[in-house]
Amino acid sequence: MAQRAPNKSLLSKMVNSLKSKEFRDYLMSTHFWGPVANWGIPLAAIADFKKDPKFISGKMTLALTLYSCVFMRFAWKVQPRNMLLFACHLTNSTAQTVQGMRFINYQYLEKKETA
């Protein structure tokens, strides 16, 4: 049984949409570059998963979690919706929650066990 070649019209539509003025305008907008710049925060939090939890700041973790929750709502409410920003803050709030749990475990649960 021979494999079918991909639909050329679908491929050409995708290429044409990438070449469009609207897509170029999107790439030059704050709707694109703002979230791209923000991705550094959740990526740093994810990279810190392997580090010793004694270095985690509970106050900063809480602040970053709340910050991401507020901006997730903003990304959802702004028109047009900024799904790239929403995904960034969803990832960050998840990563900060994990860091917060590591902080609580290290500061309050492990210390009680050793005492």
C-alpha positions in Angstrom: 0.0 0.0 0.0 1.5 3.3 -1.1 1.7 6.2 1.4 -0.2 9.3 0.4 1.8 12.5 0.0 0.9 15.3 2.4 -1.9 17.6 1.2 -0.1 20.3 -0.8 -2.9 22.7 -0.5 -2.8 22.5 3.3 1.0 22.9 3.3 0.8 25.9 0.9 -1.9 27.5 3.1 0.4 27.1 6.1 3.4 28.6 4.2 1.2 31.5 2.9 -0.1 32.3 6.4 3.5 32.4 7.7 4.3 34.8 4.9 1.3 37.0 5.6 1.4 40.6 6.8 -0.7 39.7 9.8 1.8 37.1 11.0 4.8 39.5 10.4 2.8 42.1 12.4 2.2 39.6 15.2 6.0 38.8 15.3 6.7 42.5 15.7 4.1 43.0 18.5 4.3 43.0 22.3 1.7 40.2 22.1 4.6 38.0 20.9 7.8 39.5 22.5 6.3 40.1 25.9 5.6 36.4 26.5 8.8 35.4 24.9 10.7 37.6 27.4 8.6 36.3 30.3 9.5 32.6 29.5 12.8 33.1 31.4 11.0 33.1 34.7 9.3 29.6 34.5 12.4 28.2 32.8 14.5 29.3 35.7 12.1 27.9 38.2 12.1 24.5 36.3 15.9 24.5 36.2 15.9 25.1 40.0 14.0 21.9 40.6 17.4 20.1 40.9 18.9 22.6 43.3 19.0 22.3 47.0 15.7 23.6 48.6 17.6 25.5 51.2 18.1 28.3 48.6 14.3 28.7 47.9 12.8 32.0 49.1 9.3 31.3 50.3 8.3 35.0 50.0 9.5 35.3 46.4 8.0 32.0 45.4 4.6 33.1 46.8 5.0 36.5 45.1 5.8 34.9 41.7 2.9 32.4 42.1 0.4 35.3 42.7 1.9 37.4 39.9 1.5 34.5 37.4 -2.1 33.9 38.6 -3.0 37.6 38.0 -1.3 37.7 34.6 -3.0 34.5 33.5 -6.3 36.2 34.0 -5.1 39.3 32.2 -3.9 37.1 29.2 -7.3 35.5 29.1 -9.3 38.7 29.3 -7.3 40.9 27.0 -8.6 41.1 23.4 -7.4 39.4 21.4 -6.5 36.7 23.9 -2.8 36.2 24.4 -2.5 32.4 24.6 1.3 32.6 24.5 1.3 34.8 27.6 -1.3 32.6 29.3 0.8 29.4 28.7 3.9 31.2 30.1 2.1 32.1 33.3 0.4 28.8 33.6 3.8 27.1 33.4 5.2 29.6 35.9 2.4 29.2 38.4 2.8 25.4 38.2 6.6 25.6 38.6 6.4 28.1 41.5 3.8 25.9 43.2 6.2 22.9 43.0 9.0 25.2 44.4 6.6 26.3 47.2 5.9 22.7 48.1 9.7 21.9 48.1 10.2 25.0 50.4 7.4 23.9 52.8 8.7 20.3 52.9 12.3 21.5 53.6 11.5 24.3 56.0 8.7 22.8 58.0 8.3 19.0 57.5 11.9 17.7 57.2 13.1 19.9 60.1 10.4 18.5 62.4 11.5 14.9 61.5 15.1 15.6 62.5 14.2 17.4 65.7 
